[in-house]
Amino acid sequence: MPCLIFSQQTTKDSIATQKADSLSTELKGKGIVVEEVTYQKQINPLAPSKAAFLSAILPGLGQIYNKRYWKAPIVWAAIGTGTYVYSFNNTEYSRYRDAFKRRKAGFFDDEFYDINNSGIVINNPDVSDEALEDAQNRFQEQRDLALLVTILLYTLNVVDANVDAHLKQFNVDDRLSMDFKPFLDYNQITAQPNYGMALVIKF
């Protein structure tokens, strides 16, 4: 029974291609079925790791490495917004905390004591101690939430670059298939027919 042999043909190696063609012609003359498999692109197993590493160093850089240029501005906008919200709330938290601490230390010169410029009235501030404490706690919570969201967005940026690099190397060619098919061949020496089954894998 004839046997099935696969030969690999690469576009970058003309010597290997010539040898494969020569072997194919020789084996076909002996009644052996030869299937040629052509690889369309080279696989770089380190590409996903490199993409993730680049995104970890500079968010959006891994997306550029994957040639997903439209994703980079989205990454920058998302992380930039998170960073801005964190910075704003941290600044406001510091303002109210400093004022509250000075109140507790017995001072009356913080920026919220006479916010309406109506004159400092001892023990009668424009913004009460309780209001300062509430504002301090509110901005602290919003700052911590913004930090958590920004870290999450940064992590998603790294994961997206890694997964996208993996998917880019996934073979979705229409010629990717596996098939069983019968074949009939004649032995040139005995002139007898040979029957068999061939497993054909194309990728």
C-alpha positions in Angstrom: 0.0 0.0 0.0 1.4 3.4 -0.9 2.4 5.6 2.0 1.8 9.2 2.6 4.7 11.6 3.0 4.6 15.3 3.8 7.2 17.7 2.5 7.6 21.2 4.0 8.1 24.1 1.6 9.3 27.5 3.0 9.4 30.7 0.9 12.7 31.7 2.5 14.7 28.7 1.8 15.1 28.0 -2.0 17.4 25.1 -1.5 14.9 23.3 0.7 12.2 24.0 -1.9 14.3 22.5 -4.7 15.1 19.4 -2.7 11.4 19.0 -1.8 10.4 19.3 -5.4 13.0 16.8 -6.5 12.0 14.3 -3.8 8.3 14.8 -4.7 8.9 14.0 -8.4 11.0 11.0 -7.5 8.5 9.5 -5.1 5.5 10.1 -7.4 7.3 8.0 -10.0 7.4 5.1 -7.5 3.7 5.3 -6.7 4.1 7.2 -3.4 1.6 9.9 -2.7 3.2 13.2 -1.8 1.4 16.2 -0.3 3.2 19.5 -0.1 2.5 21.8 2.8 3.3 25.5 2.6 3.6 27.7 5.6 2.4 31.2 5.0 4.1 33.0 7.9 6.7 32.5 10.6 5.6 32.2 14.2 7.5 34.2 16.8 6.8 32.5 20.2 8.3 35.4 22.1 6.1 38.1 20.5 3.3 37.9 23.2 5.9 38.3 26.0 7.6 41.2 24.2 4.2 42.9 23.7 3.3 42.6 27.3 6.7 43.8 28.4 6.5 46.9 26.2 3.0 47.7 27.5 4.2 47.3 31.1 7.0 49.8 30.5 4.9 52.3 28.6 1.1 51.7 28.3 0.1 51.6 24.6 3.5 50.6 23.4 2.6 46.9 23.2 -0.5 47.8 21.1 1.8 49.7 18.7 4.1 46.7 18.6 1.1 44.5 17.6 0.3 47.1 14.9 -3.0 47.9 16.6 -2.3 51.6 16.4 -5.9 52.6 17.0 -5.8 51.0 20.5 -2.9 53.2 21.7 -4.9 56.5 22.1 -7.7 54.6 23.9 -5.1 53.2 26.4 -3.6 56.6 26.9 -6.9 58.3 27.3 -8.2 55.7 29.8 -5.0 55.7 32.0 -4.6 59.4 31.6 -8.1 60.1 32.8 -7.6 57.7 35.8 -4.4 59.5 36.7 -6.0 62.9 36.4 -8.9 62.0 38.7 -6.5 60.5 41.2 -4.4 63.6 41.2 -7.4 66.0 41.5 -8.9 64.1 44.5 -5.5 63.8 46.2 -5.0 67.6 46.0 -8.4 68.3 47.4 -7.9 65.7 50.1 -4.7 67.4 51.1 -6.3 70.8 51.3 -9.1 69.8 53.6 -6.9 67.6 55.7 -4.4 70.4 56.3 -7.2 72.8 57.2 -8.8 70.3 59.5 -5.4 69.6 61.3 -4.8 73.3 61.8 -8.3 73.7 63.3 -7.6 70.9 65.8 -4.3 72.6 66.6 -6.1 75.8 67.6 -5.4 78.0 64.5 -7.9 80.1 62.7 -6.0 81.0 59.6 -6.9 78.1 57.2 -8.3 78.9 53.8 -11.8 77.7 54.7 -12.2 79.7 57.9 -13.1 82.9 56.1 -13.9 81.6 52.6 -16.5 84.4 52.0 -14.1 87.2 53.0 -16.6 88.5 55.6 -14.0 88.7 58.3 -12.7 86.1 60.7 -15.1 85.5 63.6 -13.5 83.3 66.2 -15.4 80.0 66.7 -17.7 80.8 63.8 -15.9 79.6 60.6 -17.5 79.7 57.2 -16.8 75.9 56.8 -17.3 73.9 60.0 -14.9 71.3 61.4 -17.4 68.6 60.6 -17.7 69.8 57.0 -13.9 69.7 56.7 -13.8 66.2 58.0 -16.6 65.0 55.7 -14.9 66.5 52.6 -11.6 65.0 53.6 -13.1 61.5 53.9 -15.0 61.9 50.6 -12.0 63.0 48.6 -9.9 60.3 50.2 -12.4 57.6 49.1 -12.6 59.0 45.6 -8.8 59.2 45.4 -8.4 55.5 46.4 -11.1 54.4 44.0 -9.4 56.3 41.1 -6.1 54.6 42.0 -7.7 51.2 42.0 -9.4 51.8 38.6 -6.1 53.2 37.1 -4.2 50.1 38.3 -6.9 47.9 36.7 -6.7 49.8 33.4 -2.9 49.4 33.4 -3.2 45.7 34.0 -5.8 45.4 31.2 -3.5 47.2 28.9 -0.7 44.6 29.5 -3.2 41.7 29.2 -4.6 43.1 26.0 -1.2 43.4 24.4 -0.3 39.8 25.3 -3.6 38.3 24.2 -3.6 40.3 21.0 -0.1 39.1 20.1 -1.2 35.5 20.7 -4.3 35.9 18.5 -2.3 37.5 15.7 -0.3 34.3 15.3 -3.4 32.0 15.4 -3.8 30.4 12.0 -7.3 31.2 10.6 -6.4 30.5 7.0 -9.3 29.0 4.9 -6.9 26.3 3.7 -6.5 25.0 7.3 -8.2 21.6 7.1 -7.9 17.9 7.8 -9.5 15.3 5.5 -9.6 11.6 4.8 -9.8 10.7 1.1 -9.4 7.5 -0.9 -6.9 7.2 -3.7 -6.2 4.9 -6.5 -2.8 4.4 -8.0 -1.3 1.9 -10.5 2.0 0.2 -9.8 4.1 0.8 -12.8 6.0 -2.5 -12.4 3.1 -4.9 -11.8 0.5 -2.8 -13.5 -1.8 -3.6 -10.6 -4.1 -1.0 -9.0 -3.3 0.1 -5.5 -6.1 1.2 -3.2 -5.7 3.2 0.0 -6.8 6.0 2.2 -4.9 9.3 2.7 -5.0 11.6 5.6 -4.4 15.1 4.3 -3.6 17.9 6.7 -3.3 21.4 5.3 -2.0 24.3 7.4 
